[in-house]
Amino acid sequence: MKTWKIAVAVALVMLTAASAYAKGTTKMSHDSGTSKGNWTFAAQGGMSMPTGDYGNVASTGFNFGGLANYWMNPQWGFGPDIAYHANNASDAVKTALAVIDPGAELKFSTIQYGAHAIYNIPMQGGTMFPYLQGGVSEYNFKAKTTGGTAPGDVSDNKFGFNLGGGLDFGATPTVNFGVNGAYHYVTTDPATNWFGIQGRVTFKMPTK
């Protein structure tokens, strides 16, 4: 619960700051690649860090994925996204398995697919483009045991959401590099949640 409150507080602060800044500027940098009617495509990858109950059984792992954005105007866009998250068992679980079932290994994986909206925080020129992003997804969560006396796996599809933001840097007129972070919440019982931190490269398809 504490982690969720922190995530909401951070998002509210960022939104407030963005609104206050927007009152002082209306010009978007022409290099942002977010003109009305154009598309951007991105590939990203990084770390997935479990929190809450999930953090008790899983350790920090990795993720990779991609997304597309259709821009309604220079600030607002939306589109589909997909990602894969993988985590090993925590040290506590590994220790317990070594006693209960020597040779057994437990791993977790999640396939995320859904849709999101993105908001570019207005900036006056420059080559840095901060943004906020949130979405809803279907998460296919799997726990797999290998070795030991009872190998096998269990999986489930659950609804969830993600909320975060990031910062892009203009490298060329058609490519941005950046970093972003997001909090994921999946409605399993108990809830499965984690923070993802990724590097991202974005390819822009300008309108005519």
MDTraj code that builds the backbone (N, CA, C; nanometers):
import mdtraj as md
import numpy as np

residues = "MET LYS THR TRP LYS ILE ALA VAL ALA VAL ALA LEU VAL MET LEU THR ALA ALA SER ALA TYR ALA LYS GLY THR THR LYS MET SER HIS ASP SER GLY THR SER LYS GLY ASN TRP THR PHE ALA ALA GLN GLY GLY MET SER MET PRO THR GLY ASP TYR GLY ASN VAL ALA SER THR GLY PHE ASN PHE GLY GLY LEU ALA ASN TYR TRP MET ASN PRO GLN TRP GLY PHE GLY PRO ASP ILE ALA TYR HIS ALA ASN ASN ALA SER ASP ALA VAL LYS THR ALA LEU ALA VAL ILE ASP PRO GLY ALA GLU LEU LYS PHE SER THR ILE GLN TYR GLY ALA HIS ALA ILE TYR ASN ILE PRO MET GLN GLY GLY THR MET PHE PRO TYR LEU GLN GLY GLY VAL SER GLU TYR ASN PHE LYS ALA LYS THR THR GLY GLY THR ALA PRO GLY ASP VAL SER ASP ASN LYS PHE GLY PHE ASN LEU GLY GLY GLY LEU ASP PHE GLY ALA THR PRO THR VAL ASN PHE GLY VAL ASN GLY ALA TYR HIS TYR VAL THR THR ASP PRO ALA THR ASN TRP PHE GLY ILE GLN GLY ARG VAL THR PHE LYS MET PRO THR LYS".split()
xyz = np.array([
    [0.0822, -0.1200, 0.0000],
    [0.0000, 0.0000, 0.0000],
    [0.0859, 0.1255, 0.0000],
    [0.1970, 0.1240, 0.0777],
    [0.2855, 0.2384, 0.0833],
    [0.3446, 0.2682, -0.0533],
    [0.3873, 0.1645, -0.1254],
    [0.4450, 0.1830, -0.2584],
    [0.3450, 0.2474, -0.3526],
    [0.2196, 0.2022, -0.3482],
    [0.1162, 0.2578, -0.4350],
    [0.0931, 0.4048, -0.4041],
    [0.0915, 0.4435, -0.2746],
    [0.0713, 0.5825, -0.2379],
    [0.1841, 0.6701, -0.2900],
    [0.3073, 0.6189, -0.2829],
    [0.4215, 0.6937, -0.3342],
    [0.4078, 0.7159, -0.4841],
    [0.3681, 0.6107, -0.5576],
    [0.3535, 0.6219, -0.7030],
    [0.2488, 0.7264, -0.7398],
    [0.1357, 0.7275, -0.6696],
    [0.0305, 0.8251, -0.6971],
    [0.0790, 0.9662, -0.6661],
    [0.1480, 0.9827, -0.5535],
    [0.1977, 1.1146, -0.5147],
    [0.2949, 1.1706, -0.6182],
    [0.3856, 1.0864, -0.6655],
    [0.4816, 1.1303, -0.7668],
    [0.4101, 1.1724, -0.8951],
    [0.3107, 1.0940, -0.9371],
    [0.2365, 1.1261, -1.0587],
    [0.1633, 1.2584, -1.0448],
    [0.1020, 1.2836, -0.9291],
    [0.0294, 1.4083, -0.9077],
    [0.1227, 1.5281, -0.9091],
    [0.2390, 1.5142, -0.8479],
    [0.3366, 1.6231, -0.8477],
    [0.3806, 1.6556, -0.9897],
    [0.4063, 1.5514, -1.0700],
    [0.4502, 1.5725, -1.2080],
    [0.3417, 1.6396, -1.2903],
    [0.2165, 1.5986, -1.2714],
    [0.1068, 1.6598, -1.3446],
    [0.0896, 1.8057, -1.3061],
    [0.1019, 1.8366, -1.1775],
    [0.0893, 1.9744, -1.1318],
    [0.1992, 2.0613, -1.1899],
    [0.3213, 2.0102, -1.1875],
    [0.4334, 2.0855, -1.2429],
    [0.4165, 2.1078, -1.3918],
    [0.3671, 2.0053, -1.4627],
    [0.3462, 2.0181, -1.6069],
    [0.2422, 2.1240, -1.6387],
    [0.1338, 2.1260, -1.5622],
    [0.0280, 2.2243, -1.5857],
    [0.0777, 2.3655, -1.5602],
    [0.1555, 2.3815, -1.4534],
    [0.2073, 2.5133, -1.4200],
    [0.3032, 2.5625, -1.5275],
    [0.3863, 2.4724, -1.5766],
    [0.4822, 2.5103, -1.6803],
    [0.4119, 2.5431, -1.8105],
    [0.3069, 2.4666, -1.8419],
    [0.2357, 2.4863, -1.9676],
    [0.1730, 2.6244, -1.9764],
    [0.1370, 2.6842, -1.8621],
    [0.0768, 2.8162, -1.8624],
    [0.1754, 2.9218, -1.9100],
    [0.3038, 2.8901, -1.8961],
    [0.4044, 2.9878, -1.9341],
    [0.4596, 2.9693, -2.0732],
    [0.4220, 2.8629, -2.1425],
    [0.4731, 2.8386, -2.2769],
    [0.3732, 2.7598, -2.3584],
    [0.3645, 2.7905, -2.4849],
    [0.2725, 2.7187, -2.5723],
    [0.3443, 2.6587, -2.6915],
    [0.4728, 2.6824, -2.7025],
    [0.5481, 2.6348, -2.8179],
    [0.6164, 2.5033, -2.7874],
    [0.5931, 2.4033, -2.8711],
    [0.6632, 2.2773, -2.8587],
    [0.7852, 2.2786, -2.9498],
    [0.8921, 2.2137, -2.9089],
    [1.0092, 2.2049, -2.9949],
    [0.9731, 2.1338, -3.1245],
    [1.0212, 2.1860, -3.2357],
    [0.9894, 2.1242, -3.3648],
    [1.0586, 1.9897, -3.3810],
    [1.1536, 1.9556, -3.2924],
    [1.2247, 1.8284, -3.3013],
    [1.1589, 1.7152, -3.2234],
    [1.0472, 1.7423, -3.1553],
    [0.9871, 1.6395, -3.0710],
    [0.9272, 1.5251, -3.1508],
    [0.8938, 1.5470, -3.2769],
    [0.8393, 1.4409, -3.3611],
    [0.6965, 1.4042, -3.3267],
    [0.6215, 1.4954, -3.2651],
    [0.4857, 1.4637, -3.2220],
    [0.3833, 1.5552, -3.2884],
    [0.3975, 1.5802, -3.4159],
    [0.3004, 1.6611, -3.4893],
    [0.1690, 1.5849, -3.5037],
    [0.0613, 1.6584, -3.5181],
    [-0.0696, 1.5968, -3.5320],
    [-0.0724, 1.4995, -3.6500],
    [-0.1219, 1.3781, -3.6238],
    [-0.1399, 1.2801, -3.7299],
    [-0.0210, 1.1911, -3.7586],
    [0.0932, 1.2112, -3.6907],
    [0.2070, 1.1242, -3.7207],
    [0.2191, 1.0106, -3.6188],
    [0.3078, 0.9153, -3.6471],
    [0.3298, 0.7983, -3.5630],
    [0.4733, 0.7971, -3.5124],
    [0.4917, 0.7448, -3.3908],
    [0.6252, 0.7124, -3.3406],
    [0.6243, 0.5669, -3.2945],
    [0.7383, 0.5015, -3.3091],
    [0.7536, 0.3612, -3.2692],
    [0.8762, 0.3501, -3.1794],
    [0.8658, 0.2716, -3.0737],
    [0.9749, 0.2644, -2.9766],
    [1.0038, 0.1208, -2.9353],
    [1.1301, 0.0938, -2.9072],
    [1.1751, -0.0318, -2.8478],
    [1.2439, 0.0025, -2.7167],
    [1.2240, -0.0794, -2.6131],
    [1.2816, -0.0482, -2.4833],
    [1.3169, -0.1745, -2.4070],
    [1.4020, -0.1593, -2.3064],
    [1.4399, -0.2719, -2.2224],
    [1.5101, -0.2233, -2.0977],
    [1.4994, -0.3028, -1.9900],
    [1.5635, -0.2625, -1.8654],
    [1.5356, -0.3598, -1.7531],
    [1.5138, -0.3053, -1.6325],
    [1.4969, -0.3856, -1.5116],
    [1.3514, -0.3867, -1.4663],
    [1.3079, -0.4991, -1.4079],
    [1.1777, -0.5111, -1.3426],
    [1.2031, -0.5458, -1.1962],
    [1.1600, -0.4562, -1.1052],
    [1.1910, -0.4707, -0.9629],
    [1.0629, -0.4952, -0.8835],
    [1.0389, -0.6203, -0.8389],
    [0.9164, -0.6546, -0.7661],
    [0.9035, -0.5770, -0.6347],
    [0.7785, -0.5470, -0.5965],
    [0.7509, -0.4794, -0.4707],
    [0.6399, -0.5551, -0.3969],
    [0.6132, -0.5163, -0.2732],
    [0.5047, -0.5760, -0.1962],
    [0.5213, -0.7261, -0.1777],
    [0.4089, -0.7978, -0.1825],
    [0.4124, -0.9438, -0.1670],
    [0.4958, -1.0100, -0.2758],
    [0.4895, -0.9556, -0.3965],
    [0.5686, -1.0126, -0.5063],
    [0.7177, -0.9986, -0.4777],
    [0.7554, -0.8875, -0.4132],
    [0.8953, -0.8666, -0.3799],
    [0.9483, -0.9654, -0.2779],
    [0.8584, -1.0322, -0.2047],
    [0.9010, -1.1329, -0.1069],
    [0.9398, -1.2646, -0.1730],
    [0.8880, -1.2901, -0.2926],
    [0.9138, -1.4195, -0.3572],
    [0.9957, -1.4079, -0.4849],
    [1.0102, -1.2866, -0.5396],
    [1.0821, -1.2692, -0.6653],
    [1.1903, -1.1635, -0.6516],
    [1.2976, -1.1794, -0.7272],
    [1.4092, -1.0851, -0.7245],
    [1.4034, -0.9956, -0.8487],
    [1.4884, -0.8921, -0.8505],
    [1.4947, -0.8019, -0.9651],
    [1.5326, -0.8785, -1.0910],
    [1.4590, -0.8535, -1.1991],
    [1.4835, -0.9212, -1.3260],
    [1.4960, -0.8234, -1.4406],
    [1.4548, -0.8658, -1.5578],
    [1.4701, -0.7815, -1.6761],
    [1.3387, -0.7739, -1.7532],
    [1.3305, -0.6776, -1.8448],
    [1.2148, -0.6647, -1.9326],
    [1.2575, -0.6090, -2.0666],
    [1.1774, -0.6356, -2.1685],
    [1.1964, -0.5726, -2.2985],
    [1.0608, -0.5697, -2.3689],
    [1.0460, -0.4759, -2.4612],
    [0.9176, -0.4637, -2.5299],
    [0.9182, -0.3524, -2.6325],
    [0.7991, -0.3199, -2.6815],
    [0.7850, -0.2157, -2.7818],
    [0.6477, -0.1514, -2.7743],
    [0.6347, -0.0363, -2.8378],
    [0.5080, 0.0352, -2.8396],
    [0.5013, 0.1285, -2.9590],
    [0.3780, 0.1716, -2.9898],
    [0.3550, 0.2668, -3.0965],
    [0.2650, 0.3780, -3.0440],
    [0.2834, 0.4983, -3.0972],
    [0.1992, 0.6112, -3.0578],
    [0.1460, 0.6833, -3.1813],
    [0.0151, 0.7079, -3.1803],
    [-0.0455, 0.7956, -3.2805],
    [-0.0726, 0.9284, -3.2120],
    [-0.0259, 1.0394, -3.2720],
    [-0.0327, 1.1692, -3.2063],
    [-0.1522, 1.2501, -3.2561],
    [-0.2413, 1.2826, -3.1608],
    [-0.3581, 1.3653, -3.1923],
    [-0.3194, 1.5123, -3.2038],
    [-0.2155, 1.5518, -3.1326],
    [-0.1582, 1.6865, -3.1376],
    [-0.0183, 1.6750, -3.0781],
    [0.0600, 1.7832, -3.0717],
    [0.1973, 1.7713, -3.0220],
    [0.2095, 1.7240, -2.8775],
    [0.0993, 1.7258, -2.8008],
    [0.1089, 1.6874, -2.6608],
    [0.0500, 1.5501, -2.6300],
    [-0.0589, 1.5121, -2.6956],
    [-0.1311, 1.3895, -2.6607],
    [-0.1203, 1.2824, -2.7688],
    [-0.0902, 1.1601, -2.7246],
    [-0.0875, 1.0465, -2.8151],
    [-0.1403, 0.9218, -2.7461],
    [-0.1642, 0.8182, -2.8252],
    [-0.2106, 0.6913, -2.7693],
    [-0.1705, 0.5785, -2.8630],
    [-0.1719, 0.4542, -2.8109],
    [-0.1358, 0.3426, -2.8966],
    [-0.1215, 0.2119, -2.8195],
    [-0.0837, 0.1044, -2.8894],
    [-0.0676, -0.0274, -2.8268],
    [0.0734, -0.0463, -2.7718],
    [0.0878, -0.1421, -2.6801],
    [0.2201, -0.1754, -2.6272],
    [0.2246, -0.3232, -2.5899],
    [0.3438, -0.3776, -2.5879],
    [0.3650, -0.5172, -2.5478],
    [0.5010, -0.5267, -2.4807],
    [0.5127, -0.6135, -2.3790],
    [0.6397, -0.6280, -2.3080],
    [0.6483, -0.7658, -2.2436],
    [0.7704, -0.8065, -2.2163],
    [0.7975, -0.9329, -2.1477],
    [0.8815, -0.9024, -2.0245],
    [0.8407, -0.9551, -1.9089],
    [0.9119, -0.9360, -1.7830],
    [0.9529, -1.0729, -1.7273],
    [1.0744, -1.0851, -1.6775],
    [1.1235, -1.2126, -1.6232],
    [1.1954, -1.1889, -1.4905],
    [1.1655, -1.2745, -1.3927],
    [1.2269, -1.2627, -1.2603],
    [1.2577, -1.4009, -1.2036],
    [1.3705, -1.4127, -1.1355],
    [1.4033, -1.5345, -1.0623],
    [1.3421, -1.5274, -0.9232],
    [1.3449, -1.6386, -0.8518],
    [1.2975, -1.6419, -0.7146],
    [1.3885, -1.5583, -0.6253],
    [1.3325, -1.5064, -0.5164],
    [1.4113, -1.4300, -0.4201],
    [1.5074, -1.5226, -0.3459],
    [1.6037, -1.4633, -0.2766],
    [1.7006, -1.5429, -0.2009],
    [1.6309, -1.6261, -0.0938],
    [1.5270, -1.5696, -0.0312],
    [1.4553, -1.6421, 0.0741],
    [1.3873, -1.7666, 0.0184],
    [1.3271, -1.7539, -0.1007],
    [1.2607, -1.8679, -0.1632],
    [1.3637, -1.9715, -0.2070],
    [1.4769, -1.9275, -0.2600],
    [1.5819, -2.0210, -0.3017],
    [1.6329, -2.1015, -0.1824],
    [1.6488, -2.0334, -0.0684],
    [1.6954, -2.1018, 0.0523],
    [1.5945, -2.2066, 0.0981],
    [1.4644, -2.1693, 0.0918],
    [1.3598, -2.2635, 0.1330],
    [1.3540, -2.3835, 0.0388],
    [1.3668, -2.3582, -0.0914],
    [1.3630, -2.4681, -0.1876],
    [1.4803, -2.5634, -0.1691],
    [1.5964, -2.5079, -0.1344],
    [1.7147, -2.5918, -0.1150],
    [1.6944, -2.6920, -0.0018],
    [1.6092, -2.6556, 0.0952],
    [1.5812, -2.7449, 0.2083],
    [1.4659, -2.8391, 0.1761],
    [1.3586, -2.7831, 0.1177],
    [1.2373, -2.8612, 0.0929],
    [1.2521, -2.9550, -0.0263],
    [1.3110, -2.9022, -0.1351],
    [1.3211, -2.9802, -0.2586],
    [1.4515, -2.9460, -0.3298],
    [1.5639, -3.0024, -0.2841],
    [1.6943, -2.9711, -0.3440],
    [1.6936, -2.9920, -0.4949],
    [1.7523, -2.8982, -0.5656],
    [1.7590, -2.9069, -0.7113],
    [1.6468, -2.8333, -0.7824],
    [1.5435, -2.7930, -0.7090],
    [1.4309, -2.7224, -0.7699],
    [1.4634, -2.5745, -0.7875],
    [1.4187, -2.5163, -0.8979],
    [1.4356, -2.3740, -0.9256],
    [1.3005, -2.3150, -0.9645],
    [1.2717, -2.1946, -0.9156],
    [1.1454, -2.1265, -0.9440],
    [1.1726, -1.9961, -1.0181],
    [1.1009, -1.9766, -1.1281],
    [1.1137, -1.8536, -1.2056],
    [0.9757, -1.7988, -1.2399],
    [0.9699, -1.6658, -1.2577],
    [0.8453, -1.5985, -1.2904],
    [0.8599, -1.5238, -1.4229],
    [0.7522, -1.5190, -1.4997],
    [0.7524, -1.4412, -1.6236],
    [0.6139, -1.3812, -1.6455],
    [0.6104, -1.2668, -1.7101],
    [0.4847, -1.1974, -1.7378],
    [0.4878, -1.1399, -1.8782],
    [0.3856, -1.1700, -1.9569],
    [0.3678, -1.1072, -2.0881],
    [0.2588, -1.0022, -2.0736],
    [0.2919, -0.8810, -2.1071],
    [0.2013, -0.7662, -2.0933],
    [0.1609, -0.7175, -2.2323],
    [0.0312, -0.7018, -2.2564],
    [-0.0139, -0.6436, -2.3832],
    [-0.1375, -0.5587, -2.3573],
    [-0.1361, -0.4366, -2.4087],
    [-0.2462, -0.3453, -2.3803],
    [-0.2369, -0.2174, -2.4597],
    [-0.2908, -0.1099, -2.4027],
    [-0.2944, 0.0204, -2.4682],
    [-0.2623, 0.1285, -2.3654],
    [-0.2145, 0.2411, -2.4130],
    [-0.1722, 0.3479, -2.3241],
    [-0.2012, 0.4839, -2.3855],
    [-0.1937, 0.5864, -2.3013],
    [-0.1973, 0.7252, -2.3460],
    [-0.0699, 0.7927, -2.2976],
    [-0.0214, 0.8900, -2.3736],
    [0.1023, 0.9593, -2.3387],
    [0.0803, 1.1102, -2.3495],
    [0.1389, 1.1827, -2.2547],
    [0.1262, 1.3289, -2.2513],
    [0.2654, 1.3896, -2.2499],
    [0.2997, 1.4666, -2.3528],
    [0.4265, 1.5364, -2.3588],
    [0.4175, 1.6656, -2.2787],
    [0.5054, 1.6826, -2.1813],
    [0.5077, 1.8062, -2.1032],
    [0.5646, 1.9176, -2.1910],
    [0.4934, 2.0292, -2.2075],
    [0.5386, 2.1359, -2.2967],
    [0.6757, 2.1892, -2.2573],
    [0.7602, 2.2081, -2.3565],
    [0.8930, 2.2648, -2.3352],
    [0.9176, 2.3747, -2.4377],
    [0.9977, 2.4732, -2.4013],
    [1.0297, 2.5829, -2.4905],
    [1.1589, 2.5505, -2.5650],
    [1.1458, 2.4899, -2.6840],
    [1.2638, 2.4552, -2.7615],
    [1.3452, 2.3455, -2.6948],
    [1.4733, 2.3370, -2.7332],
    [1.5617, 2.2391, -2.6721],
    [1.5472, 2.1007, -2.7335],
    [1.6214, 2.0046, -2.6781],
    [1.6196, 1.8671, -2.7293],
    [1.5816, 1.7660, -2.6216],
    [1.5280, 1.8123, -2.5077],
    [1.4816, 1.7224, -2.4023],
    [1.3292, 1.7251, -2.3977],
    [1.2665, 1.6050, -2.3937],
    [1.1218, 1.5952, -2.4017],
    [1.0674, 1.5052, -2.2896],
    [1.0290, 1.5636, -2.1762],
    [0.9696, 1.4848, -2.0681],
    [0.8248, 1.4484, -2.0990],
    [0.7793, 1.3362, -2.0453],
    [0.6424, 1.2929, -2.0716],
    [0.5886, 1.2095, -1.9564],
    [0.4561, 1.1996, -1.9504],
    [0.3862, 1.1106, -1.8587],
    [0.3134, 1.0062, -1.9412],
    [0.2995, 0.8858, -1.8877],
    [0.2343, 0.7781, -1.9624],
    [0.1591, 0.6858, -1.8679],
    [0.0409, 0.6430, -1.9089],
    [-0.0365, 0.5486, -1.8303],
    [-0.1168, 0.4581, -1.9213],
    [-0.1416, 0.3358, -1.8768],
    [-0.2146, 0.2439, -1.9630],
    [-0.2811, 0.1312, -1.8869],
    [-0.3627, 0.0566, -1.9594],
    [-0.4275, -0.0640, -1.9063],
    [-0.3801, -0.1818, -1.9909],
    [-0.3666, -0.2976, -1.9262],
    [-0.3101, -0.4131, -1.9959],
    [-0.3693, -0.5427, -1.9439],
    [-0.3575, -0.6442, -2.0267],
    [-0.3792, -0.7821, -1.9837],
    [-0.2404, -0.8387, -1.9547],
    [-0.2263, -0.9030, -1.8394],
    [-0.0975, -0.9587, -1.7989],
    [-0.1109, -1.1102, -1.7877],
    [-0.0297, -1.1827, -1.8654],
    [-0.0234, -1.3281, -1.8531],
    [0.0926, -1.3620, -1.7603],
    [0.0591, -1.4004, -1.6376],
    [0.1587, -1.4242, -1.5337],
    [0.1830, -1.5742, -1.5190],
    [0.3116, -1.6146, -1.5170],
    [0.3456, -1.7572, -1.5067],
    [0.4532, -1.7793, -1.4006],
    [0.4334, -1.8830, -1.3190],
    [0.5351, -1.9296, -1.2256],
    [0.5763, -2.0702, -1.2689],
    [0.7057, -2.0909, -1.2919],
    [0.7536, -2.2181, -1.3455],
    [0.8608, -2.2781, -1.2551],
    [0.8436, -2.4057, -1.2215],
    [0.9409, -2.4788, -1.1415],
    [1.0115, -2.5815, -1.2291],
    [1.1433, -2.5822, -1.2230],
    [1.2223, -2.6807, -1.2976],
    [1.3079, -2.7591, -1.1988],
    [1.3464, -2.8807, -1.2382],
    [1.4268, -2.9644, -1.1504],
    [1.3459, -3.0117, -1.0306],
    [1.4122, -3.0676, -0.9326],
    [1.3444, -3.1137, -0.8132],
    [1.2507, -3.2301, -0.8399],
    [1.1587, -3.2511, -0.7480],
    [1.0686, -3.3666, -0.7562],
    [0.9354, -3.3355, -0.8231],
    [0.9036, -3.2059, -0.8411],
    [0.7718, -3.1724, -0.8971],
    [0.7805, -3.0554, -0.9944],
    [0.8490, -3.0742, -1.1089],
    [0.8554, -2.9647, -1.2071],
    [0.7179, -2.9382, -1.2676],
    [0.6971, -2.8151, -1.3099],
    [0.5694, -2.7782, -1.3708],
    [0.5522, -2.6276, -1.3687],
    [0.4370, -2.5818, -1.4139],
    [0.4116, -2.4384, -1.4136],
    [0.2629, -2.4109, -1.3981],
    [0.2331, -2.2915, -1.3500],
    [0.0960, -2.2427, -1.3396],
    [0.0935, -2.1033, -1.4007],
    [-0.0150, -2.0684, -1.4684],
    [-0.0249, -1.9365, -1.5299],
    [-0.1673, -1.8852, -1.5194],
    [-0.1813, -1.7538, -1.5337],
    [-0.3130, -1.6917, -1.5238],
    [-0.3109, -1.5604, -1.5989],
    [-0.4235, -1.5234, -1.6584],
    [-0.4387, -1.3939, -1.7241],
    [-0.5177, -1.3016, -1.6326],
    [-0.4615, -1.1841, -1.6056],
    [-0.5268, -1.0889, -1.5173],
    [-0.5166, -0.9474, -1.5747],
    [-0.6170, -0.8663, -1.5424],
    [-0.6180, -0.7259, -1.5818],
    [-0.5251, -0.6469, -1.4905],
    [-0.4660, -0.5400, -1.5422],
    [-0.3820, -0.4533, -1.4612],
    [-0.3625, -0.3181, -1.5267],
    [-0.2835, -0.2350, -1.4636],
    [-0.2558, -0.1025, -1.5194],
    [-0.1115, -0.0647, -1.4902],
    [-0.0650, 0.0384, -1.5586],
    [0.0700, 0.0888, -1.5366],
    [0.0692, 0.2406, -1.5469],
    [0.1581, 0.3042, -1.4717],
    [0.1623, 0.4501, -1.4642],
    [0.3061, 0.4937, -1.4458],
    [0.3502, 0.5902, -1.5257],
    [0.4875, 0.6357, -1.5136],
    [0.5175, 0.7551, -1.6021],
    [0.6441, 0.7710, -1.6349],
    [0.6877, 0.8826, -1.7176],
    [0.8323, 0.8643, -1.7566],
    [0.8840, 0.9597, -1.8333],
    [1.0217, 0.9475, -1.8776],
    [1.0743, 1.0743, -1.9400],
    [1.1937, 1.0646, -1.9951],
    [1.2605, 1.1780, -2.0575],
    [1.3313, 1.1309, -2.1833],
    [1.2961, 1.1904, -2.2966],
    [1.3611, 1.1608, -2.4238],
    [1.4599, 1.2704, -2.4595],
    [1.5626, 1.2324, -2.5355],
    [1.6627, 1.3266, -2.5837],
    [1.6699, 1.3150, -2.7359],
    [1.6549, 1.4267, -2.8049],
    [1.6592, 1.4242, -2.9502],
    [1.7992, 1.3974, -3.0007],
    [1.8171, 1.2880, -3.0746],
    [1.9478, 1.2531, -3.1297],
    [1.9597, 1.2989, -3.2748],
    [1.8545, 1.2721, -3.3540],
    [1.8476, 1.3145, -3.4937],
    [1.7041, 1.3597, -3.5187],
    [1.6733, 1.4147, -3.6369],
    [1.5349, 1.4540, -3.6644],
    [1.4353, 1.3386, -3.6597],
    [1.4837, 1.2146, -3.6683],
    [1.3912, 1.1008, -3.6695],
    [1.4139, 1.0006, -3.5566],
    [1.5097, 1.0274, -3.4663],
    [1.5395, 0.9315, -3.3591],
    [1.5575, 1.0038, -3.2255],
    [1.4933, 0.9510, -3.1224],
    [1.5140, 0.9955, -2.9847],
    [1.5671, 0.8805, -2.9008],
    [1.6518, 0.9123, -2.8018],
    [1.6933, 0.8168, -2.6999],
    [1.6427, 0.8665, -2.5657],
    [1.6111, 0.7754, -2.4747],
    [1.5613, 0.8218, -2.3471],
    [1.5550, 0.7137, -2.2416],
    [1.5062, 0.7535, -2.1245],
    [1.4849, 0.6623, -2.0122],
    [1.3446, 0.6850, -1.9592],
    [1.2864, 0.5804, -1.9003],
    [1.1531, 0.5943, -1.8419],
    [1.1342, 0.4930, -1.7298],
    [1.0334, 0.5173, -1.6500],
    [0.9985, 0.4261, -1.5423],
    [0.8483, 0.4136, -1.5305],
    [0.8009, 0.2985, -1.4818],
    [0.6566, 0.2765, -1.4667],
    [0.6291, 0.1816, -1.3512],
    [0.5170, 0.2042, -1.2855],
    [0.4686, 0.1160, -1.1799],
    [0.3591, 0.0281, -1.2388],
    [0.3720, -0.1033, -1.2218],
    [0.2749, -0.1993, -1.2748],
    [0.1978, -0.2630, -1.1595],
    [0.0676, -0.2730, -1.1760],
    [-0.0180, -0.3343, -1.0749],
    [-0.1077, -0.4357, -1.1451],
    [-0.0988, -0.5629, -1.1046],
    [-0.1766, -0.6703, -1.1655],
    [-0.2703, -0.7279, -1.0600],
    [-0.3962, -0.7487, -1.0983],
    [-0.5000, -0.7872, -1.0017],
    [-0.5028, -0.9371, -0.9708],
    [-0.3863, -0.9949, -0.9451],
    [-0.3811, -1.1316, -0.8929],
    [-0.4149, -1.1273, -0.7438],
    [-0.4244, -1.2432, -0.6800],
    [-0.4544, -1.2481, -0.5377],
    [-0.3481, -1.3325, -0.4674],
    [-0.2510, -1.2714, -0.3943],
    [-0.2397, -1.1268, -0.3721],
    [-0.1901, -1.0540, -0.4974],
    [-0.1975, -0.9208, -0.4946],
    [-0.1600, -0.8402, -0.6114],
    [-0.0137, -0.8619, -0.6489],
    [0.0124, -0.8588, -0.7786],
    [0.1490, -0.8658, -0.8301],
    [0.1867, -0.7271, -0.8788],
    [0.2905, -0.6679, -0.8222],
    [0.3285, -0.5335, -0.8634],
    [0.4800, -0.5178, -0.8671],
    [0.5248, -0.4272, -0.9514],
    [0.6680, -0.4030, -0.9662],
    [0.6917, -0.2681, -1.0326],
    [0.8143, -0.2206, -1.0189],
    [0.8598, -0.1019, -1.0895],
    [0.9485, -0.1463, -1.2057],
    [0.9272, -0.0853, -1.3212],
    [1.0129, -0.1101, -1.4360],
    [1.0914, 0.0150, -1.4702],
    [1.2206, 0.0015, -1.4948],
    [1.3053, 0.1124, -1.5393],
    [1.3710, 0.0690, -1.6686],
    [1.3518, 0.1497, -1.7744],
    [1.3968, 0.1086, -1.9073],
    [1.4720, 0.2196, -1.9802],
    [1.5565, 0.1773, -2.0723],
    [1.6092, 0.2663, -2.1741],
    [1.5213, 0.2519, -2.2974],
    [1.5024, 0.3593, -2.3730],
    [1.4106, 0.3560, -2.4881],
    [1.4710, 0.4282, -2.6075],
    [1.4508, 0.3716, -2.7260],
    [1.4849, 0.4398, -2.8500],
    [1.3555, 0.4549, -2.9304],
    [1.3285, 0.5754, -2.9772],
    [1.2043, 0.6070, -3.0474],
    [1.2342, 0.6501, -3.1895],
    [1.1598, 0.5928, -3.2841],
    [1.1741, 0.6269, -3.4244],
    [1.0502, 0.7038, -3.4684],
    [1.0711, 0.8180, -3.5323],
    [0.9620, 0.9076, -3.5674],
    [0.9309, 0.8999, -3.7178],
    [0.8013, 0.9042, -3.7482],
    [0.7568, 0.9081, -3.8869],
    [0.6810, 1.0390, -3.9067],
    [0.7503, 1.1477, -3.9427],
    [0.6859, 1.2785, -3.9532],
    [0.5766, 1.2797, -4.0604],
    [0.4794, 1.3686, -4.0408],
    [0.3778, 1.3899, -4.1441],
    [0.4414, 1.4707, -4.2564],
    [0.3721, 1.4761, -4.3692],
    [0.4243, 1.5512, -4.4834],
    [0.4302, 1.6989, -4.4518],
])
top = md.Topology()
chain = top.add_chain()
for i, resn in enumerate(residues, 1):
    res = top.add_residue(resn, chain, resSeq=i)
    for name in ("N", "CA", "C"):
        top.add_atom(name, md.element.get_by_symbol(name[0]), res)
traj = md.Trajectory(xyz[None], top)
